[in-house]
């Protein structure tokens, strides 16, 4: 299955609000006298005063001075884990995020980690303001995670979005249940999980992708056919056939019209050699989408493989499956008449049936009147089948020849086989000029 990439574009930011003690506008206006650099020994005597000084500077919009003071306070273990110190530091660093000169270094990340520490130290401290600040950090992280994912920076995306989950998952996901943004958080969290899953998947880390994809397919916000496709492929790469099949069945049941999932299911049955199941699934799929030419073509080839297995005896009802195959090929061609492969395969069906009859003709050894009569009847049947194949071979060759120089692999083999068949048919019809023309084309391809 070819991996499918997509970029999530859900980028949301709450209006910044740091509470009454944290005015976030830039440091302009009247110069504030701070403790920083006025008496360095004061830090030794009363480091908590730098916390007060930093908070006062923040309230007076002197954000950079506030940063200097809080950084000084954080150097001292007596105060650097106290709730007020952590709270003031977080508000200052969130305020720095609003200043153009600091945006590139993302001070909100330091604020976020500080707030997470504060919640550990004292969960209810200034809860209303702390919750608003945490949510702002979560949205900043989400935006950065999405940007990193869209830039294919998958490790960075995983790191940023895991911080979203860490914040939103506080108190077992209940911390923000009363917040006006609670519903928005559900969407952000779900998309963070999905983007992490996609980042692991597109990095080839299928074991890590699986649990996140399971969460995504179980969440109605992110559940989709492509999530099931990625999950099945991940199980396949882990050689976990049991879970792959279970996910396939669940995915097809949820999205019965998804072509990729149906094809994955069929491929699973084909690899496992479950021929009866293959036919059953193809027939079910053909009923669901009777206008899909590919489905009809797959059904035709499946019928033909049952009628004429590569190994073993042909079934007693071979003719029944051949007729079903012919009908499915014709159905596919009605939907897609200019498909070279469809034309070639239907022509090959008739051609091979004709040469089966030719073998029966060759098996007649006598020259009696009855044997001659039988021979003539078989010849008429053979010629009918071979001539029936001719227009489809001609159509296939016309399509192939339009891109003759670009043909390779299976298409080139089919093109040569079709030309060879036409050479024989034209010779049987005594159209030697056409037979010679076809031979020249064949020779040019050698």
C-alpha positions as CSV (number, residue, x, y, z in Angstrom):
1,X,0.0,0.0,0.0
2,X,1.4,3.4,-0.9
3,X,1.5,5.6,2.0
4,X,-0.6,8.6,1.9
5,X,0.6,11.8,3.3
6,X,-1.7,14.7,4.5
7,X,-1.2,17.8,6.6
8,X,-3.4,18.7,9.4
9,X,-4.4,22.4,9.2
10,X,-6.2,22.8,12.5
11,X,-4.1,25.6,14.1
12,X,-5.9,27.3,17.0
13,X,-4.6,29.9,19.5
14,X,-6.6,31.3,22.4
15,X,-6.3,35.0,23.1
16,X,-3.4,35.5,25.4
17,X,-4.3,36.1,29.0
18,X,-1.9,35.8,31.9
19,X,-4.2,37.0,34.6
20,X,-4.2,40.2,36.7
21,X,-0.6,39.9,37.7
22,X,0.8,39.5,34.2
23,X,0.4,42.4,31.8
24,X,2.0,41.2,28.6
25,X,2.5,44.4,26.6
26,X,6.0,45.5,25.7
27,X,8.3,47.3,28.1
28,X,7.7,50.9,27.2
29,X,7.1,54.1,29.2
30,X,8.5,55.2,32.6
31,X,11.7,53.4,33.7
32,X,11.2,51.3,36.8
33,X,13.9,51.1,39.5
34,X,14.5,47.4,40.2
35,X,16.6,45.5,42.6
36,X,18.7,44.0,39.7
37,X,22.3,45.4,39.7
38,X,21.5,47.7,42.6
39,X,22.6,45.5,45.4
40,X,23.8,42.0,44.3
41,X,24.3,41.0,47.9
42,X,20.6,41.3,48.5
43,X,20.1,38.0,46.6
44,X,22.2,36.3,49.3
45,X,20.1,37.8,52.0
46,X,16.6,37.6,50.6
47,X,16.3,36.0,47.1
48,X,12.5,36.0,47.4
49,X,12.6,39.8,47.0
50,X,13.8,39.2,43.4
51,X,10.5,37.3,42.8
52,X,8.6,40.3,44.1
53,X,10.7,42.7,42.1
54,X,10.2,40.6,38.9
55,X,6.4,40.5,39.5
56,X,6.3,44.3,40.0
57,X,8.4,44.8,36.8
58,X,6.0,42.6,34.9
59,X,2.9,44.5,36.1
60,X,4.7,47.8,35.1
61,X,5.3,46.3,31.6
62,X,9.0,46.2,32.1
63,X,9.1,42.6,30.8
64,X,12.9,42.3,30.1
65,X,13.7,43.7,33.5
66,X,11.3,41.2,35.0
67,X,13.1,38.4,33.2
68,X,16.4,39.5,34.7
69,X,15.1,39.5,38.2
70,X,13.2,36.2,37.9
71,X,16.3,34.5,36.4
72,X,18.3,35.7,39.3
73,X,15.8,34.3,41.7
74,X,15.7,30.9,39.9
75,X,19.4,30.5,40.6
76,X,18.6,30.0,44.3
77,X,17.2,26.6,45.5
78,X,15.5,28.4,48.5
79,X,13.0,29.9,46.2
80,X,13.2,28.3,42.7
81,X,10.6,25.6,43.5
82,X,8.2,27.8,45.5
83,X,4.8,28.2,43.9
84,X,5.0,32.0,43.7
85,X,8.4,31.9,42.0
86,X,7.2,29.3,39.4
87,X,4.0,31.3,38.8
88,X,5.8,34.6,38.3
89,X,8.4,33.0,36.0
90,X,5.7,31.4,33.8
91,X,3.8,34.7,33.4
92,X,7.0,36.5,32.5
93,X,8.1,34.0,29.9
94,X,4.6,33.9,28.4
95,X,4.8,37.7,28.2
96,X,8.2,37.4,26.4
97,X,6.4,35.4,23.8
98,X,4.5,38.6,22.8
99,X,7.7,40.5,22.1
100,X,9.0,40.2,18.5
101,X,12.6,39.9,19.5
102,X,11.9,36.8,21.6
103,X,9.4,34.9,19.4
104,X,12.1,33.0,17.6
105,X,13.4,31.4,20.7
106,X,9.8,30.3,21.8
107,X,9.9,31.4,25.5
108,X,6.4,29.9,25.9
109,X,8.1,26.5,26.1
110,X,10.0,27.5,29.2
111,X,6.7,28.9,30.6
112,X,5.0,25.6,29.9
113,X,7.5,23.4,31.6
114,X,7.5,25.9,34.6
115,X,3.7,25.7,34.8
116,X,3.8,21.9,34.7
117,X,6.3,22.0,37.6
118,X,4.0,24.4,39.5
119,X,1.0,22.0,39.0
120,X,3.1,19.3,40.6
121,X,4.2,21.5,43.5
122,X,0.8,23.0,44.2
123,X,-2.0,22.0,41.9
124,X,-4.6,24.6,42.9
125,X,-2.2,27.6,43.0
126,X,-3.8,30.6,41.1
127,X,-5.7,27.9,39.2
128,X,-7.8,30.1,37.0
129,X,-4.8,32.1,35.7
130,X,-2.6,29.0,35.5
131,X,-5.2,27.1,33.5
132,X,-5.5,30.0,31.0
133,X,-1.7,30.0,30.7
134,X,-1.4,26.3,30.3
135,X,-4.0,26.3,27.5
136,X,-2.2,29.1,25.7
137,X,1.0,26.9,25.9
138,X,-0.9,23.9,24.6
139,X,-2.1,25.8,21.6
140,X,1.4,27.2,20.9
141,X,2.8,23.7,21.1
142,X,0.0,22.4,18.8
143,X,0.7,25.1,16.2
144,X,4.4,24.3,16.3
145,X,3.7,20.6,16.0
146,X,1.5,21.0,13.0
147,X,4.1,23.3,11.3
148,X,6.9,20.7,12.0
149,X,4.7,17.9,10.6
150,X,3.9,19.9,7.4
151,X,7.7,20.5,7.0
152,X,8.3,16.7,7.5
153,X,10.2,17.4,10.7
154,X,8.7,14.4,12.3
155,X,10.8,14.0,15.6
156,X,10.1,17.7,16.4
157,X,6.4,17.3,15.6
158,X,6.2,14.3,18.0
159,X,8.0,16.2,20.7
160,X,5.8,19.4,20.5
161,X,2.5,17.4,20.3
162,X,3.4,15.2,23.2
163,X,3.6,18.4,25.3
164,X,0.0,19.1,24.1
165,X,-1.1,15.7,25.4
166,X,0.8,16.2,28.6
167,X,-1.0,19.5,29.3
168,X,-4.4,18.4,28.2
169,X,-4.0,15.2,30.1
170,X,-3.5,16.8,33.5
171,X,-5.6,15.3,36.3
172,X,-6.5,12.4,33.9
173,X,-7.9,14.9,31.5
174,X,-10.2,16.5,34.0
175,X,-8.3,19.7,34.9
176,X,-9.9,21.8,32.1
177,X,-13.4,20.2,32.1
178,X,-15.1,23.4,33.3
179,X,-13.1,25.6,30.8
180,X,-15.0,27.3,28.0
181,X,-12.4,25.7,25.7
182,X,-13.1,22.1,26.8
183,X,-14.7,21.1,23.5
184,X,-12.0,22.7,21.5
185,X,-9.5,20.8,23.6
186,X,-11.1,17.5,22.7
187,X,-10.5,18.4,19.0
188,X,-7.0,19.6,19.6
189,X,-6.1,16.5,21.6
190,X,-7.5,14.1,19.0
191,X,-5.6,15.8,16.2
192,X,-2.4,15.9,18.2
193,X,-2.7,12.1,18.7
194,X,-3.4,11.6,15.0
195,X,-0.5,13.8,13.9
196,X,1.9,11.9,16.3
197,X,0.6,8.7,14.7
198,X,1.2,10.0,11.2
199,X,4.7,11.2,12.2
200,X,5.7,7.8,13.5
201,X,4.1,6.1,10.5
202,X,5.8,8.3,7.9
203,X,9.1,7.8,9.8
204,X,8.8,4.1,9.4
205,X,8.4,3.6,13.1
206,X,5.4,1.3,12.8
207,X,5.5,-0.2,16.4
208,X,5.2,3.4,17.8
209,X,2.6,4.4,15.3
210,X,0.2,1.5,16.1
211,X,-1.0,2.5,19.6
212,X,-1.6,6.1,18.4
213,X,-3.4,4.9,15.3
214,X,-5.6,2.7,17.5
215,X,-6.5,5.7,19.6
216,X,-7.2,7.7,16.4
217,X,-9.5,5.1,14.9
218,X,-11.4,4.7,18.2
219,X,-12.0,8.5,18.4
220,X,-15.0,9.7,16.4
221,X,-13.2,13.0,15.8
222,X,-10.3,11.4,13.9
223,X,-11.7,8.1,12.8
224,X,-11.4,7.7,9.0
225,X,-10.7,5.1,6.4
226,X,-7.1,6.2,5.9
227,X,-6.4,5.7,9.6
228,X,-7.5,2.1,9.2
229,X,-5.3,1.8,6.1
230,X,-2.2,3.1,8.0
231,X,-3.0,0.8,10.9
232,X,-3.3,-2.3,8.7
233,X,-0.1,-1.5,7.0
234,X,1.7,-1.0,10.3
235,X,0.4,-4.3,11.6
236,X,1.6,-5.9,8.3
237,X,5.1,-4.4,8.7
238,X,5.2,-5.9,12.2
239,X,4.2,-9.3,10.8
240,X,1.1,-9.2,13.0
241,X,-1.4,-10.9,10.7
242,X,-4.0,-11.5,13.4
243,X,-4.4,-7.8,14.3
244,X,-4.0,-6.8,10.6
245,X,-7.0,-8.9,9.6
246,X,-9.0,-7.7,12.6
247,X,-8.4,-4.1,11.6
248,X,-9.2,-4.8,8.0
249,X,-12.5,-6.4,8.9
250,X,-13.3,-3.5,11.2
251,X,-12.3,-0.9,8.6
252,X,-14.2,-2.5,5.8
253,X,-17.3,-2.7,8.0
254,X,-17.0,0.9,8.9
255,X,-16.1,2.1,5.3
256,X,-17.5,-0.5,2.9
257,X,-17.1,1.8,-0.1
258,X,-13.4,2.7,0.5
259,X,-11.5,1.3,-2.5
260,X,-8.1,1.1,-0.7
261,X,-9.5,-0.8,2.2
262,X,-11.3,-3.2,0.0
263,X,-8.2,-3.8,-2.1
264,X,-6.1,-4.3,1.1
265,X,-8.7,-6.9,2.3
266,X,-8.5,-8.7,-1.1
267,X,-4.8,-8.7,-1.1
268,X,-4.8,-10.2,2.4
269,X,-7.0,-13.1,1.1
270,X,-4.9,-13.5,-2.0
271,X,-1.7,-13.8,0.1
272,X,-3.4,-16.3,2.4
273,X,-4.6,-18.3,-0.6
274,X,-8.2,-18.2,0.5
275,X,-9.8,-18.3,-3.0
276,X,-13.4,-18.8,-1.8
277,X,-13.1,-15.7,0.4
278,X,-11.6,-13.7,-2.5
279,X,-14.5,-14.4,-4.8
280,X,-17.0,-13.7,-2.1
281,X,-15.5,-10.4,-1.2
282,X,-15.1,-9.4,-4.9
283,X,-18.8,-10.2,-5.5
284,X,-19.9,-8.3,-2.5
285,X,-17.8,-5.3,-3.6
286,X,-19.1,-5.5,-7.2
287,X,-22.7,-5.2,-5.8
288,X,-21.7,-2.2,-3.7
289,X,-20.1,-0.4,-6.6
290,X,-21.2,-1.8,-9.9
291,X,-19.8,1.1,-11.8
292,X,-16.2,0.6,-10.7
293,X,-14.3,-0.8,-13.7
294,X,-11.3,-2.0,-11.6
295,X,-13.6,-4.1,-9.4
296,X,-15.2,-5.7,-12.4
297,X,-11.8,-6.4,-13.9
298,X,-10.5,-8.0,-10.6
299,X,-13.7,-10.1,-10.4
300,X,-13.1,-11.3,-14.0
301,X,-9.6,-12.3,-13.3
302,X,-10.6,-14.1,-10.1
303,X,-13.3,-16.1,-11.9
304,X,-10.7,-17.0,-14.6
305,X,-8.2,-18.1,-12.0
306,X,-10.9,-20.5,-10.5
307,X,-11.8,-21.7,-14.0
308,X,-8.3,-22.3,-15.1
309,X,-5.9,-22.6,-12.1
310,X,-2.2,-22.5,-12.8
311,X,-1.8,-25.8,-10.9
312,X,-4.2,-28.7,-10.4
313,X,-7.3,-29.8,-12.3
314,X,-9.9,-27.5,-13.7
315,X,-13.3,-27.6,-11.9
316,X,-16.2,-29.4,-13.4
317,X,-18.1,-26.1,-13.7
318,X,-15.2,-24.5,-15.6
319,X,-17.6,-23.2,-18.3
320,X,-19.7,-21.4,-15.7
321,X,-16.7,-19.5,-14.3
322,X,-15.4,-18.7,-17.8
323,X,-18.8,-17.2,-18.7
324,X,-18.8,-15.1,-15.5
325,X,-15.3,-14.0,-16.3
326,X,-16.3,-12.9,-19.8
327,X,-19.3,-10.9,-18.4
328,X,-17.2,-9.2,-15.9
329,X,-14.5,-8.2,-18.5
330,X,-17.3,-6.8,-20.7
331,X,-18.7,-4.9,-17.8
332,X,-15.3,-3.4,-17.0
333,X,-14.8,-2.4,-20.7
334,X,-18.2,-0.7,-20.8
335,X,-17.0,1.5,-17.9
336,X,-13.5,2.0,-19.3
337,X,-13.3,1.1,-23.0
338,X,-9.9,2.6,-23.6
339,X,-8.1,0.6,-21.0
340,X,-5.4,-1.4,-22.8
341,X,-5.2,-4.0,-20.0
342,X,-8.9,-4.7,-20.0
343,X,-9.0,-5.1,-23.8
344,X,-5.9,-7.3,-23.8
345,X,-7.2,-9.7,-21.1
346,X,-10.6,-10.2,-22.7
347,X,-8.9,-10.8,-26.0
348,X,-6.6,-13.3,-24.3
349,X,-9.6,-15.1,-22.8
350,X,-11.2,-15.6,-26.2
351,X,-7.8,-16.5,-27.9
352,X,-6.9,-19.1,-25.3
353,X,-10.4,-20.7,-25.5
354,X,-9.9,-20.8,-29.3
355,X,-6.6,-22.6,-29.0
356,X,-8.1,-25.1,-26.6
357,X,-10.5,-26.0,-29.4
358,X,-7.5,-26.1,-31.8
359,X,-6.0,-28.8,-29.5
360,X,-9.2,-30.8,-29.7
361,X,-9.0,-30.5,-33.5
362,X,-5.4,-31.8,-33.5
363,X,-6.5,-34.8,-31.3
364,X,-8.7,-36.1,-34.2
365,X,-6.6,-38.7,-35.9
366,X,-9.0,-40.3,-38.3
367,X,-10.4,-39.2,-41.7
368,X,-13.9,-40.7,-41.5
369,X,-16.9,-38.7,-42.4
370,X,-18.0,-38.4,-38.8
371,X,-14.5,-37.3,-37.7
372,X,-14.4,-34.8,-40.6
373,X,-17.7,-33.4,-39.5
374,X,-16.5,-33.1,-35.9
375,X,-13.3,-31.4,-37.1
376,X,-15.2,-28.9,-39.2
377,X,-17.5,-28.0,-36.3
378,X,-14.5,-27.5,-34.0
379,X,-12.8,-25.4,-36.6
380,X,-15.8,-23.1,-36.9
381,X,-15.9,-22.8,-33.1
382,X,-12.1,-22.1,-33.0
383,X,-12.3,-19.5,-35.7
384,X,-15.2,-17.8,-34.1
385,X,-13.3,-17.4,-30.8
386,X,-10.1,-16.3,-32.4
387,X,-11.9,-13.7,-34.6
388,X,-13.9,-12.6,-31.5
389,X,-10.6,-11.8,-29.8
390,X,-9.3,-9.8,-32.8
391,X,-11.0,-6.3,-32.2
392,X,-9.9,-6.3,-28.6
393,X,-6.3,-7.2,-29.5
394,X,-6.4,-4.4,-32.1
395,X,-7.7,-1.9,-29.6
396,X,-5.1,-2.9,-27.0
397,X,-2.3,-2.6,-29.6
398,X,-3.5,0.8,-30.7
399,X,-3.4,2.0,-27.1
400,X,0.0,0.4,-26.4
401,X,1.6,1.7,-29.6
402,X,0.7,5.3,-28.7
403,X,3.3,5.0,-26.0
404,X,5.5,2.4,-27.5
405,X,8.8,4.0,-26.5
406,X,7.6,4.3,-22.9
407,X,6.4,0.7,-22.5
408,X,8.3,-1.6,-20.2
409,X,7.7,-4.6,-18.0
410,X,4.3,-6.2,-18.1
411,X,2.9,-3.7,-20.6
412,X,5.6,-4.5,-23.1
413,X,5.0,-8.2,-22.7
414,X,1.3,-7.7,-23.2
415,X,2.0,-5.6,-26.3
416,X,4.2,-8.2,-27.9
417,X,1.8,-11.0,-27.0
418,X,-1.1,-9.1,-28.6
419,X,0.9,-8.5,-31.8
420,X,1.8,-12.2,-31.9
421,X,-1.8,-13.2,-31.5
422,X,-2.9,-10.8,-34.3
423,X,-0.2,-12.1,-36.6
424,X,-1.7,-15.6,-36.2
425,X,-5.3,-14.5,-36.6
426,X,-4.6,-12.5,-39.8
427,X,-2.7,-15.5,-41.2
428,X,-5.8,-17.7,-40.5
429,X,-7.9,-15.2,-42.3
430,X,-5.4,-15.2,-45.2
431,X,-4.8,-11.5,-44.7
432,X,-1.1,-11.8,-45.3
433,X,-0.5,-8.1,-45.9
434,X,-1.7,-7.4,-42.3
435,X,0.1,-10.4,-40.9
436,X,3.4,-9.1,-42.5
437,X,2.8,-5.6,-41.2
438,X,2.4,-7.0,-37.6
439,X,5.5,-9.1,-38.0
440,X,7.5,-6.0,-38.9
441,X,6.3,-4.2,-35.8
442,X,7.2,-7.3,-33.7
443,X,10.7,-7.4,-35.2
444,X,11.2,-3.7,-34.4
445,X,10.5,-4.4,-30.7
446,X,13.2,-7.1,-30.4
